[in-house]
Amino acid sequence: MILYNGRIYTANPQQPLVSALHIHDGYIVATGDDHSILTETNNDERIDLKGKTVLPGLVDSHIHLVYYSRFLQQVDCETDSRQECTQRVAERARNLKPGKWLLGHGWNHNTWEEGYGSKTDLDRACPENPVFLTHKALHSAWVNTIALRICNITAETPDPKGGKILRDSSGEPTGILLESAVRLVEKYIPPPTVDEIAEMILNAQSKLWQYGITGVHDFDGVECFAALQILEDREQLRLRILKGLPFETIDHAIALGLRTGFGSSYLQIGAVKLFADGALGAQTAAMLEPYKGSANNMGMLLLDSEQIISIGKKAVANGLSLAIHAIGDRSNREVLNALREIRDFEKANQIPPMRHRIEHVQCLSPQDIDRPAVYNVIASMQPLHATSDMDIAEQHWGARCQHAYAWNTLLARGTRLIFGSDAPVELPNPFLGIHAAVTRRRPDGTPGSEGWYPDQRISLHQALLSYTHAPAYAANRENHLGQLQSGYLADLILLEADPFLIPAQELVNVKPCATMVGGKWVWQT
């Protein structure tokens, strides 16, 4: 196949813009101008792009594939008010058999004037079914009385380690569960079978192609890994997946000899995922100083540096890299302290440096902002978190926000950035993320023409690299993915609009018109 008469951005600094590509057997074999490529051969299919724009396929570097796939079938709780959310629950409940779990996702009490909901709100909306609604950040849940009864959660139930059951003045559970307390209910919900998960992922794969996504770095559990293997065995998997491993599986992975990078062209083992703290919205992200307006709440530190060092040494000694969730400035410091020691351990034991990453890196102390680059740690960040969270960040962190979501500062220090969505926390539309990274504004233009902390804006070129070649590096595939040049896999997207030629505020409206994976069109308008 030859694509010609296009504006093809290659992400290759040696040849950044060409008009034609020659694709053979799933790979790009030549790039250049129309004349040089068209005269190479007369036997290939020729496609006139008619001036359309081509970009390398985009990668979502932090997604929860099963959660996102299930979210597509659940109640959408991302509403402007608590009342609207409960109305949606009531509408879904009308069509449910009594006793069947009603599931939803996306509520955010921080954006509701009414604040947190309660079990009684959901009791009125859904009186005959257990209800389980996950927060937008996936770090808390909202349930009704039937759900609490099924799970035996009462006033006498103690808070689990690393979690909290919110209670009213009499000690009764309100229906809001934080962090590990979510699992007190989650474990009672009948899980879908692996085959059902595979079918849900297949549906989500098609949706992701429509956003221009050709690869993802997934952080869901072992059932996701099993479902992905089923899809690959059926030759239905057409996303490049880097599959993270939950920390709970590390001993099993080591016993089986699984190593980061093992796998196929479509499915590879990624990093071991650890959690160093919680989330901003629930005020469980671990901070060096108390949350604004609080005398002593400094969040939840789930792992300190010594614990991470112990886990990390075991991981790298067995060929496994680390991906560590850290949002608050204290948790990021603990993680960086640990990674400094892990780098020394790698060097002392002649282990090639693993491509460790911190997930989110939302708030850094000024004293720590150079350290990701010093230790060659990848910053896996989600641009939409900044624009979604700016109000609550100002409320909880105050002046610390000047060092939050610090994309430009990190890049200037030499840190490699990779971008994702954390879907279903945010929509996995990378052009919404690109717009946020370039403008620091929401789609409606708020908070103003300059954006929120505008010195942290980055260029369109830098944002695109964080969705293309930088994720390929994080996956140890920078010599095969993330660019459009000879020897690279033909993963690309076709756009009607050239994002480099439109005003930045219009980036939110960019939509692919075709997506190619491995030299085959997988989706077209």
Secondary structure per residue as TSV (DSSP state, phi and psi in degrees):
chain	resnum	aa	ss	phi	psi
A	1	M	-	360.0	136.2
A	2	I	E	-118.6	125.6
A	3	L	E	-102.3	127.9
A	4	Y	E	-142.1	170.9
A	5	N	S	59.4	46.4
A	6	G	S	-128.6	174.9
A	7	R	E	-108.6	98.4
A	8	I	E	-108.7	108.9
A	9	Y	E	-89.0	115.0
A	10	T	-	-88.8	-18.3
A	11	A	-	63.7	11.7
A	12	N	-	-98.3	112.1
A	13	P	T	-61.6	-21.5
A	14	Q	T	-77.0	-22.3
A	15	Q	S	-153.1	71.6
A	16	P	-	-68.8	-28.7
A	17	L	E	-136.0	123.9
A	18	V	E	-131.2	174.5
A	19	S	S	-114.1	-10.2
A	20	A	E	-145.5	149.3
A	21	L	E	-131.2	142.8
A	22	H	E	-111.6	121.9
A	23	I	E	-116.1	132.7
A	24	H	E	-143.6	129.6
A	25	D	T	54.5	39.4
A	26	G	T	87.0	-5.9
A	27	Y	E	-118.8	154.8
A	28	I	E	-81.4	126.7
A	29	V	E	-108.3	-16.7
A	30	A	E	-162.0	148.5
A	31	T	E	-134.0	152.3
A	32	G	E	163.4	-156.0
A	33	D	-	-84.8	167.4
A	34	D	H	-56.6	-46.4
A	35	H	H	-62.1	-47.4
A	36	S	H	-66.7	-36.4
A	37	I	H	-78.9	-41.1
A	38	L	H	-67.6	-26.6
A	39	T	T	-86.5	-2.6
A	40	E	T	-68.2	-39.3
A	41	T	-	-154.7	153.7
A	42	N	S	-109.8	-0.6
A	43	N	S	-98.2	-12.3
A	44	D	S	-89.1	153.3
A	45	E	-	-61.6	137.0
A	46	R	E	-115.9	128.4
A	47	I	E	-120.9	115.5
A	48	D	E	-79.7	115.1
A	49	L	-	-77.2	-12.0
A	50	K	T	53.0	41.2
A	51	G	T	84.4	1.7
A	52	K	-	-67.1	162.5
A	53	T	E	-97.5	140.7
A	54	V	E	-120.7	134.8
A	55	L	E	-125.3	155.7
A	56	P	E	-57.3	150.6
A	57	G	-	-55.9	142.6
A	58	L	E	-91.8	146.4
A	59	V	E	-118.7	128.9
A	60	D	E	-90.2	109.2
A	61	S	E	-85.1	2.2
A	62	H	E	-155.9	102.7
A	63	I	E	-140.4	153.0
A	64	H	-	-110.3	94.0
A	65	L	H	-65.1	-42.7
A	66	V	H	-69.4	-45.4
A	67	Y	H	-58.3	-44.7
A	68	Y	H	-64.4	-43.6
A	69	S	H	-61.7	-41.4
A	70	R	H	-71.6	-35.6
A	71	F	H	-58.3	-35.7
A	72	L	T	-61.0	-18.6
A	73	Q	T	-107.0	-1.9
A	74	Q	S	-101.0	174.5
A	75	V	E	-67.5	129.3
A	76	D	E	-82.2	108.6
A	77	C	-	-97.4	8.7
A	78	E	-	-83.6	86.7
A	79	T	-	-122.3	168.3
A	80	D	S	-80.6	-15.8
A	81	S	S	-146.7	158.3
A	82	R	H	-65.2	-37.8
A	83	Q	H	-61.7	-42.4
A	84	E	H	-63.0	-36.6
A	85	C	H	-63.9	-48.1
A	86	T	H	-66.2	-29.5
A	87	Q	H	-64.2	-40.5
A	88	R	H	-65.8	-37.9
A	89	V	H	-62.4	-44.3
A	90	A	H	-62.2	-40.3
A	91	E	H	-62.9	-42.5
A	92	R	H	-68.6	-37.0
A	93	A	H	-62.5	-29.4
A	94	R	T	-60.3	-27.3
A	95	N	T	-104.1	10.5
A	96	L	S	-100.0	143.5
A	97	K	-	-71.3	141.8
A	98	P	T	-55.0	135.6
A	99	G	T	96.0	-21.7
A	100	K	-	-75.8	137.6
A	101	W	-	-66.6	135.9
A	102	L	E	-103.4	122.5
A	103	L	E	-114.7	144.5
A	104	G	E	-152.3	169.7
A	105	H	E	-152.8	148.6
A	106	G	E	114.4	-2.1
A	107	W	E	-66.7	150.5
A	108	N	-	-146.2	99.0
A	109	H	G	-60.5	-23.8
A	110	N	G	-67.1	-23.1
A	111	T	G	-100.6	-0.2
A	112	W	-	-98.8	131.6
A	113	E	T	-61.3	-30.4
A	114	E	T	-80.4	-12.6
A	115	G	-	73.1	-154.2
A	116	Y	S	-56.0	144.6
A	117	G	-	-86.2	-179.9
A	118	S	-	-134.6	170.5
A	119	K	H	-61.5	-33.7
A	120	T	H	-68.7	-31.6
A	121	D	H	-58.6	-45.4
A	122	L	H	-75.4	-29.1
A	123	D	H	-61.3	-41.0
A	124	R	H	-68.3	-38.3
A	125	A	H	-75.9	-31.9
A	126	C	-	-144.1	82.6
A	127	P	T	-79.9	-14.6
A	128	E	T	-116.6	5.1
A	129	N	S	-135.2	144.7
A	130	P	-	-68.8	138.6
A	131	V	E	-118.7	136.8
A	132	F	E	-139.7	110.2
A	133	L	E	-118.8	120.5
A	134	T	E	-87.2	142.7
A	135	H	E	-65.9	156.0
A	136	K	T	-51.7	-36.9
A	137	A	T	-87.6	-2.1
A	138	L	S	66.3	14.2
A	139	H	S	-107.1	4.5
A	140	S	E	-154.2	165.3
A	141	A	E	-142.3	157.2
A	142	W	E	-124.8	123.6
A	143	V	E	-131.8	164.9
A	144	N	-	-102.0	-178.6
A	145	T	H	-64.0	-40.2
A	146	I	H	-60.4	-41.9
A	147	A	H	-63.3	-43.9
A	148	L	H	-61.7	-40.0
A	149	R	H	-65.8	-44.1
A	150	I	H	-59.0	-37.5
A	151	C	T	-93.1	4.4
A	152	N	T	59.2	37.8
A	153	I	-	-96.5	116.1
A	154	T	-	-130.6	-175.3
A	155	A	T	-62.3	-26.1
A	156	E	T	-84.4	-11.1
A	157	T	-	-69.1	123.5
A	158	P	-	-75.8	154.8
A	159	D	-	-63.6	133.7
A	160	P	-	-73.6	160.1
A	161	K	T	-59.3	129.7
A	162	G	T	76.4	17.1
A	163	G	E	-149.8	176.6
A	164	K	E	-152.8	136.4
A	165	I	E	-100.4	114.0
A	166	L	E	-69.2	140.8
A	167	R	E	-132.4	154.2
A	168	D	-	-85.5	-173.8
A	169	S	T	-64.4	-21.1
A	170	S	T	-95.0	1.8
A	171	G	S	92.3	-1.5
A	172	E	-	-76.9	141.8
A	173	P	E	-60.5	135.4
A	174	T	E	-82.9	-17.4
A	175	G	E	107.5	-2.0
A	176	I	E	-105.6	127.3
A	177	L	E	-121.5	134.2
A	178	L	E	-112.7	141.6
A	179	E	E	52.1	-126.3
A	180	S	G	-64.7	-17.5
A	181	A	G	-63.9	-23.4
A	182	V	G	-57.3	-36.4
A	183	R	H	-70.5	-17.1
A	184	L	H	-61.2	-29.8
A	185	V	H	-98.5	-43.0
A	186	E	H	-53.3	-36.2
A	187	K	T	-69.6	-15.5
A	188	Y	T	-90.8	-10.8
A	189	I	S	-80.2	123.0
A	190	P	-	-57.9	119.4
A	191	P	-	-76.8	151.8
A	192	P	-	-68.4	155.1
A	193	T	-	-71.3	164.4
A	194	V	H	-61.3	-38.4
A	195	D	H	-65.3	-37.5
A	196	E	H	-66.7	-39.0
A	197	I	H	-63.3	-41.0
A	198	A	H	-59.2	-42.2
A	199	E	H	-66.8	-37.8
A	200	M	H	-66.1	-40.7
A	201	I	H	-65.2	-37.3
A	202	L	H	-59.9	-41.1
A	203	N	H	-66.3	-41.6
A	204	A	H	-67.5	-35.4
A	205	Q	H	-56.6	-44.0
A	206	S	H	-63.1	-38.5
A	207	K	H	-65.6	-40.8
A	208	L	H	-66.3	-38.5
A	209	W	H	-57.2	-38.5
A	210	Q	H	-65.3	-22.6
A	211	Y	T	-86.4	-4.9
A	212	G	T	90.2	13.9
A	213	I	E	-88.8	125.3
A	214	T	E	-113.3	-5.6
A	215	G	E	-157.2	153.6
A	216	V	E	-140.7	154.2
A	217	H	E	-107.9	111.3
A	218	D	E	-98.6	145.2
A	219	F	-	-128.8	32.3
A	220	D	-	-92.5	-174.6
A	221	G	-	-86.3	-166.5
A	222	V	H	-68.0	-27.8
A	223	E	H	-65.1	-30.8
A	224	C	H	-67.1	-43.5
A	225	F	H	-60.4	-42.9
A	226	A	H	-63.3	-43.0
A	227	A	H	-65.8	-39.5
A	228	L	H	-63.9	-37.0
A	229	Q	H	-65.6	-36.9
A	230	I	H	-61.6	-46.2
A	231	L	H	-63.8	-39.4
A	232	E	H	-68.5	-39.3
A	233	D	H	-60.8	-33.0
A	234	R	T	-84.5	0.1
A	235	E	T	59.4	36.0
A	236	Q	-	-106.2	-9.6
A	237	L	-	-83.3	116.6
A	238	R	-	-131.5	36.1
A	239	L	S	-121.5	142.1
A	240	R	E	-80.6	113.7
A	241	I	E	-112.9	125.0
A	242	L	E	-100.9	112.4
A	243	K	E	-98.8	107.4
A	244	G	E	-68.3	153.1
A	245	L	E	-109.4	128.0
A	246	P	E	-61.3	145.3
A	247	F	G	-54.5	-35.1
A	248	E	G	-60.1	-18.6
A	249	T	G	-98.3	3.5
A	250	I	H	-61.0	-41.0
A	251	D	H	-67.7	-37.9
A	252	H	H	-64.6	-43.5
A	253	A	H	-61.2	-43.3
A	254	I	H	-64.9	-42.5
A	255	A	H	-62.2	-34.0
A	256	L	H	-82.8	-10.7
A	257	G	T	79.6	18.7
A	258	L	-	-69.9	138.6
A	259	R	-	-132.5	150.4
A	260	T	T	-56.1	130.4
A	261	G	T	99.7	-15.4
A	262	F	-	-69.3	140.2
A	263	G	B	144.4	-151.8
A	264	S	-	-118.9	-173.0
A	265	S	S	-63.9	-28.5
A	266	Y	S	-104.1	-21.3
A	267	L	E	-141.8	114.8
A	268	Q	E	-130.2	151.9
A	269	I	E	-72.9	133.5
A	270	G	E	-104.6	-135.7
A	271	A	E	-97.8	162.3
A	272	V	E	-80.2	127.4
A	273	K	E	-94.3	125.6
A	274	L	E	-118.7	156.9
A	275	F	E	-117.9	116.7
A	276	A	-	-91.7	-21.4
A	277	D	B	-159.2	-166.9
A	278	G	-	-101.0	-126.5
A	279	A	-	-134.8	160.9
A	280	L	T	-66.1	-51.5
A	281	G	T	-58.7	-38.3
A	282	A	T	-85.9	2.1
A	283	Q	T	55.5	38.4
A	284	T	-	-111.4	-0.7
A	285	A	S	-67.3	133.8
A	286	A	-	-79.7	124.7
A	287	M	-	-117.4	154.4
A	288	L	S	-75.6	-28.2
A	289	E	S	-128.8	158.2
A	290	P	-	-60.2	155.6
A	291	Y	-	-59.9	147.3
A	292	K	T	-57.6	130.9
A	293	G	T	86.0	0.8
A	294	S	-	-120.8	143.5
A	295	A	S	-82.8	-29.1
A	296	N	S	-143.4	-0.1
A	297	N	-	-78.3	111.5
A	298	M	-	-117.2	20.2
A	299	G	-	81.5	-163.5
A	300	M	-	-123.5	116.6
A	301	L	B	-89.9	112.9
A	302	L	-	-88.2	-27.6
A	303	L	S	-140.7	132.7
A	304	D	-	-96.0	177.7
A	305	S	H	-61.6	-39.2
A	306	E	H	-64.0	-40.0
A	307	Q	H	-65.6	-41.1
A	308	I	H	-66.7	-39.5
A	309	I	H	-60.1	-45.1
A	310	S	H	-60.9	-47.1
A	311	I	H	-65.7	-43.3
A	312	G	H	-63.6	-40.5
A	313	K	H	-62.6	-41.7
A	314	K	H	-64.3	-40.9
A	315	A	H	-64.4	-53.2
A	316	V	H	-68.7	-30.9
A	317	A	H	-63.8	-19.7
A	318	N	T	-114.3	20.3
A	319	G	T	78.9	22.4
A	320	L	-	-115.4	129.3
A	321	S	-	-86.3	172.1
A	322	L	E	-116.2	141.4
A	323	A	E	-126.9	114.3
A	324	I	E	-118.2	119.1
A	325	H	E	-69.4	121.0
A	326	A	E	-149.2	122.4
A	327	I	-	-112.4	-48.7
A	328	G	S	-78.0	162.5
A	329	D	H	-66.9	-30.2
A	330	R	H	-71.8	-44.9
A	331	S	H	-63.8	-39.0
A	332	N	H	-62.7	-38.9
A	333	R	H	-64.6	-44.9
A	334	E	H	-59.8	-42.5
A	335	V	H	-64.9	-44.4
A	336	L	H	-66.3	-38.1
A	337	N	H	-59.5	-42.0
A	338	A	H	-67.2	-43.9
A	339	L	H	-66.6	-29.7
A	340	R	H	-59.7	-45.6
A	341	E	H	-69.2	-36.3
A	342	I	H	-67.2	-36.8
A	343	R	H	-62.6	-41.8
A	344	D	H	-62.6	-39.0
A	345	F	H	-64.1	-43.4
A	346	E	H	-59.4	-46.4
A	347	K	H	-63.8	-44.3
A	348	A	H	-64.8	-28.4
A	349	N	T	-105.6	14.8
A	350	Q	T	53.3	40.5
A	351	I	-	-95.4	123.7
A	352	P	-	-55.2	136.3
A	353	P	-	-55.0	124.1
A	354	M	-	-77.9	157.5
A	355	R	-	-92.5	73.9
A	356	H	-	-72.2	155.2
A	357	R	E	-144.8	149.7
A	358	I	E	-107.4	128.3
A	359	E	E	-89.8	121.8
A	360	H	E	95.2	-55.5
A	361	V	-	44.8	46.9
A	362	Q	-	-75.6	-37.8
A	363	C	B	-133.9	123.1
A	364	L	-	-120.0	141.9
A	365	S	-	-69.5	145.1
A	366	P	G	-54.4	-30.3
A	367	Q	G	-70.9	-14.8
A	368	D	G	-108.9	-3.8
A	369	I	T	-69.2	-23.8
A	370	D	T	-80.9	-18.9
A	371	R	H	-71.2	-33.9
A	372	P	H	-56.7	-40.8
A	373	A	H	-69.6	-40.6
A	374	V	H	-59.5	-39.9
A	375	Y	T	-95.8	7.4
A	376	N	T	53.2	53.7
A	377	V	-	-106.6	132.3
A	378	I	E	-78.2	134.4
A	379	A	E	-97.6	107.9
A	380	S	E	-94.5	106.8
A	381	M	E	-125.9	164.0
A	382	Q	-	-128.1	102.5
A	383	P	H	-55.5	-35.4
A	384	L	H	-66.8	-22.0
A	385	H	H	-61.0	-37.4
A	386	A	H	-63.5	-48.2
A	387	T	H	-75.6	-29.9
A	388	S	H	-71.8	-38.8
A	389	D	H	-96.2	-2.3
A	390	M	H	-56.2	-39.8
A	391	D	H	-69.0	-47.0
A	392	I	H	-70.7	-30.2
A	393	A	H	-64.4	-43.9
A	394	E	H	-61.8	-39.8
A	395	Q	H	-66.5	-40.9
A	396	H	H	-94.2	-31.6
A	397	W	H	-109.3	-21.2
A	398	G	G	58.5	-128.2
A	399	A	G	-63.4	-18.7
A	400	R	G	-64.3	-15.2
A	401	C	G	-63.0	-22.6
A	402	Q	G	-66.8	-14.6
A	403	H	G	-114.3	21.1
A	404	A	B	-106.9	146.8
A	405	Y	S	49.6	49.2
A	406	A	-	-89.4	63.0
A	407	W	H	-61.1	-48.8
A	408	N	H	-66.2	-42.2
A	409	T	H	-62.9	-44.2
A	410	L	H	-62.0	-44.4
A	411	L	H	-61.7	-43.8
A	412	A	H	-62.4	-29.3
A	413	R	H	-81.2	-9.7
A	414	G	T	101.6	10.9
A	415	T	-	-77.3	139.7
A	416	R	-	-86.1	123.2
A	417	L	E	-100.3	137.2
A	418	I	E	-125.1	142.1
A	419	F	E	-114.5	147.7
A	420	G	-	-152.4	-165.9
A	421	S	-	-117.5	-24.0
A	422	D	-	63.9	24.2
A	423	A	B	-53.6	138.4
A	424	P	T	-88.4	12.7
A	425	V	S	-59.2	-43.5
A	426	E	S	-126.1	163.5
A	427	L	-	-65.5	138.9
A	428	P	-	-84.6	33.1
A	429	N	-	-85.4	107.0
A	430	P	H	-64.1	-23.1
A	431	F	H	-73.7	-25.2
A	432	L	H	-67.6	-40.3
A	433	G	H	-66.2	-41.4
A	434	I	H	-62.6	-43.9
A	435	H	H	-58.9	-44.8
A	436	A	H	-63.0	-40.2
A	437	A	H	-68.0	-35.7
A	438	V	H	-83.7	-32.0
A	439	T	H	-111.7	-23.1
A	440	R	-	55.7	34.3
A	441	R	-	-127.1	155.9
A	442	R	-	-78.9	164.4
A	443	P	T	-57.0	-27.8
A	444	D	T	-82.5	2.5
A	445	G	-	95.4	-12.7
A	446	T	T	-71.3	148.6
A	447	P	T	-93.0	12.7
A	448	G	-	150.6	174.8
A	449	S	T	-62.2	-29.5
A	450	E	T	-87.9	-18.1
A	451	G	-	86.7	177.0
A	452	W	S	-87.2	119.5
A	453	Y	S	46.7	69.4
A	454	P	G	-62.8	-18.3
A	455	D	G	-67.2	-11.0
A	456	Q	G	-96.6	4.6
A	457	R	-	-66.2	151.1
A	458	I	-	-125.7	168.6
A	459	S	-	-77.4	161.7
A	460	L	H	-59.8	-41.0
A	461	H	H	-60.2	-45.1
A	462	Q	H	-64.8	-40.1
A	463	A	H	-63.7	-43.0
A	464	L	H	-65.4	-38.1
A	465	L	H	-61.6	-32.7
A	466	S	T	-73.7	-11.9
A	467	Y	T	-107.8	-0.5
A	468	T	T	-129.4	-86.0
A	469	H	H	-75.1	-32.9
A	470	A	H	-64.6	-43.0
A	471	P	H	-62.1	-32.5
A	472	A	H	-63.8	-40.2
A	473	Y	H	-61.5	-45.6
A	474	A	H	-59.8	-27.7
A	475	A	T	-95.1	10.2
A	476	N	T	60.4	33.1
A	477	R	-	-129.9	26.7
A	478	E	T	-66.9	-13.6
A	479	N	T	-93.3	2.9
A	480	H	T	-134.6	-18.9
A	481	L	S	-135.0	160.2
A	482	G	S	92.3	-6.9
A	483	Q	S	-136.6	161.6
A	484	L	-	-111.4	88.1
A	485	Q	S	-150.3	168.7
A	486	S	T	-55.2	132.7
A	487	G	T	91.6	-4.5
A	488	Y	S	-99.6	150.7
A	489	L	B	-63.6	142.0
A	490	A	-	-85.0	71.6
A	491	D	-	-106.0	116.8
A	492	L	E	-156.0	165.5
A	493	I	E	-130.0	153.3
A	494	L	E	-114.2	131.6
A	495	L	E	-123.8	143.4
A	496	E	S	-73.1	-40.3
A	497	A	S	-99.6	143.4
A	498	D	-	-89.2	112.7
A	499	P	G	-61.2	-21.4
A	500	F	G	-80.4	-10.2
A	501	L	G	-114.7	9.8
A	502	I	S	-118.5	157.4
A	503	P	-	-59.2	146.1
A	504	A	G	-58.0	-34.7
A	505	Q	G	-67.2	-16.9
A	506	E	G	-87.9	-2.0
A	507	L	G	-61.4	-27.6
A	508	V	G	-64.2	-20.0
A	509	N	G	-96.8	-2.2
A	510	V	-	-69.9	131.6
A	511	K	-	-135.7	134.7
A	512	P	E	-65.1	152.0
A	513	C	E	-109.9	-8.2
A	514	A	E	-163.0	149.8
A	515	T	E	-133.0	132.8
A	516	M	E	-119.3	135.1
A	517	V	E	-130.2	124.5
A	518	G	T	60.0	37.1
A	519	G	T	78.7	7.6
A	520	K	E	-125.5	136.0
A	521	W	E	-69.6	119.2
A	522	V	E	-99.1	-18.1
A	523	W	E	-156.7	138.6
A	524	Q	E	-146.4	150.2
A	525	T	-	-74.7	360.0
